[in-house]
């Protein structure tokens, strides 16, 4: 029998308890022994709840109980989660967490402590909710050098963009509806500004390159400036607009970014709609694979956490190798990365097309009934060259990176 | 340093050698030690080839060399692969294979030998080529009871159906083109009759239920009877036609089947086109996940084989638990399984609709310009009830199972 403790009885924490109860028999069979939930830590009381009798308010009860071999951290936030997790690892307890901030910020250090103590620090649920991605990256794609990871990593923004795309609605209207349905927070900044996706692509980038990628170093742009008019151009161009977190091997290292992008309707990520998430991985010998599923939600996330608990039980006394060290990865400055750009240009094509062709070397696109402007897809150019060209070009309304 | 031997220097075997050379450094880092290719077994000679000096013709050289700790079997076919693999395992050598026939037929027995000898029998490449699916099923989805696995498991048939769907062509014309392009064998039976998909869903079903599912017990129907007219009805119904291998938990156990199905265009499998494969899995707490990628091909398949080699090196001396025992799984007789059916009915709706409504209790569908027949989607009914009703109903041209 292995005793475990759950830190935090919120949405994911109560999901973990529910999953452990619902699938008790098969989980124990998979783990090879019985998993016993000994404590749940929360500051609150839950009178009448099944966990009432194992609820504790003081973390030291768990930390100092040598019978507890695995700690499940599902509180979220960096503090006090970081100290709790670090203390548990230093005491020789394995830790499974769903906490993306914690993993993005301190993953490398916590992995090192786990390695030194022959225990495990596992975080499958920190990216993509229920989608198996961390373990596949770490244990399945081991024959490959990863050359690209691109993902739809945030369900809220994907719901909003899908709805805008299918129903021709404006951003604000869809955000309001998403908030009413509970798909978006009342303060939606972390989602719509891309911060949530940024932490997740930081974790995936670190695993792809083996070194610490700081999320502060990743260029991040949200979806608040995407309009219904952009989707009209997208339709005409045979592309769709998705918020993509990506990390690509380019000359000199990895280039990472979170930004809305126009992607071909034939791309596997293009069909990922609503609150679903997906992570697309390109290996140098494997080619393209994609992992798809619910990127959030109580039970899917809890399922991923519990799969980590099973793995921790199976690997009691051995560290599962994870290549992610504390050395800081040198990301390539995105100013030097090339891509194509879709721009909306104010004015008439008659007047401005020649100049656009001279500067951007691409092709124009028009949408019926849309007067006083036209669209333009540039030739591939560096972000730096685009910025200087756009600054000089009179009348650029907006820009979306284009990978059609 | 770990010495390995590769059995068979055909497409996958030469791919394995290429992957080991191309990514030597990162593979050794992932494995934690150097992997050395000591022998390649093939009956043929390869003068001038890089493997010339390590080529052997007699399997006993490998079997009796105690330095060889891992054997990679990529010869295909059950004989002599089965004997070779069994002998290797009995000698305490781990085995990694891409051989779906071998795994489908003898997987449970070979896993048991591996377990008893504290070594490993790994077969990631036997289903879905480069797509990580065996390891995720076995090690990631451990918190769930699997309630459904459905997959597009054969690239040749998916290429044919995609082409028929997009270009309105007939089966024979597309098959011929696929043969010319090398996407289909000159003798295409194993693919187009669904036998290849059947072996793969047998393996996945065994892993889902933990017991031996014999592929001979799985109802299998190919795509040779699918016509361009079926796709016209599909378009009208907002569905597409895919060859689906599926295994579902129903009352009384698992129901497994390979058959062309009309599936909703919104289903994640509907967007999987051309030679790509995908496996959709539903867990009782996780919900839906899908794994997508190249289901065949030299390097993707070799990548999966080499990832198994890395895993075997990392788990030297320990058996990775795989729940699949030799006890035969009792599949539910599909006669008792319910679904909807799409049928083409010869004759005029005026004459036959009342009878169709009375017997099939569903709804009719017509396609402009298609005279002398109409389509009909039945209410959900068991296969048995459908068969009796169809036998009595005069003028059924063809039937496709419908999950729109």
Interface residues (C-beta under 8 A of the other chain):
Chain A: X18 X19 X22 X23 X26 X27 X29 X30 X31 X32 X124 X130 X131 X132 X135 X136 X139 X140 X141 X142 X143 X144 X145 X268 X271 X283 X284 X285 X286 X287 X288 X289 X290 X291 X292 X293 X294 X297 X299 X300 X302 X303 X304 X305 X306 X307 X309 X310 X311 X314 X318 X321 X323
Chain B: X18 X19 X22 X23 X26 X27 X29 X30 X31 X32 X124 X130 X131 X132 X135 X136 X139 X140 X141 X142 X143 X144 X145 X268 X271 X283 X284 X285 X286 X287 X288 X289 X290 X291 X292 X293 X294 X297 X299 X300 X302 X303 X304 X305 X306 X307 X309 X310 X311 X314 X318 X321 X323
